[in-house]
Amino acid sequence: MGSLLTFNLGVEAGQLMVLCLLLPLLLWLRRFQWYRKMMISTSCLIFVLAFYWLIQRLQ
């Protein structure tokens, strides 16, 4: 049980580190006019990829 907890805490810490590194860049990119279109396109791409993986795992 302890190893599972430390593994999950490590994963969460890694996600926080990535967020802390990317957040300043994303805030800076908000200044550009194309930012909104890029974010919507990227979100749609992530959704399609996740949906594809879901369908793969259900088969």
Secondary structure, 3 states (H helix, E strand, C coil): CHHHHHHHHHHHHHHHHHHHHHHHHHHHHCCCCCHHHHHHHHHHHHHHHHHHHHHHHHC
